[in-house]
Amino acid sequence: MRGPVVALALVGALLCAAALLFLRFAHWAGAHPLAAVLLGPFAIPVLYIVFRAMPRARELRRAARAGMAQADRELAETAQNNDTPTPFAAARSQEPAGSTPAVAQEGLTAVLPQPTPDFSALDPEGFEAAVAALCERDGCREVEVVGGAGDLGADVVAIAPDGRRVVVQCKLYGPTNKVGSQELQRFGGTCWTIHGAQLAAVVTTSQFTEPAQEYAAACGIRCVDGARLAAWAEGSGPAPWGPSMVDEPASDQVGTALDESTV
């Protein structure tokens, strides 16, 4: 938690300093227009050097996506080559015949005590807490709810069972209010570079627009819509960090448990 806080403090300090410098320069330029024009050719090389020295967000995102893809491949290979039954599989083998399996995705999700949460009845803070509870239930460590004013897009942070740092943004929307590409772009601009995500996900009670899904696919952000959220909570679908989330298309319909949402 200390790293993101320090990063946010530095970003805030830099933004405040830049704003103050701009205001002072504008005031000075208004009083000395000729001198401001003469200083223009010298300011351009300085700005060029500053921008060249700044971290390249595109390269950082590319490196993050490469790391995520490698981790997913390793998880898939381990699941295929490992003949030792997992604890979930062993527990399922002891269930009475004809009973409903306790876990639908081995090693990824577990069933909450019935009934599963009614996400549409929660407020935004309660929804963030519910998503954090799902992460903790399914094996994440160091789970924290960090949403609030100035969170720069991160609502829940955690360490996934495979060791990756997970950053989640929560969107409590009604079924007719879809998550758009601009919201994904804002999250994509901070999740990797500011919050240090190794796996980023946006979880909503609604759906995603097609441009939002295209942007998420290009940046490596995983989209969990209302139907996937319901399946995750029930234990019939994977958690956002599960490898089966990679190739599955986003659902076109929100789960029936969310149909009455008016948030």
Buried (B, 14 or more C-beta within 10 A) or exposed (E): EEEBEEBBEEBEEEEEEEEEEEEEEEEEBEEEEEEBEEBEEEEEEEEEEEEEEEEEBEEEBBEBBEBBEEBBEEBEEEEEEEEEEEEBEEBBEEEEEEEEBEBBBBBBBBBBEEEBBEBBEBEBBEBBBBBBBBBBBBBBEEBBBBBEEEBBBBBBBBBBBBEBBBBBBBBBBBBEBBBEBEBBBEBBBBBBBBBBBBBBBBBBBBBBBEEBBEBBEEBBBBBBBBBBBBBBBBBBBBBBBBBBBBEEEBBEEBBEBBEEBEB
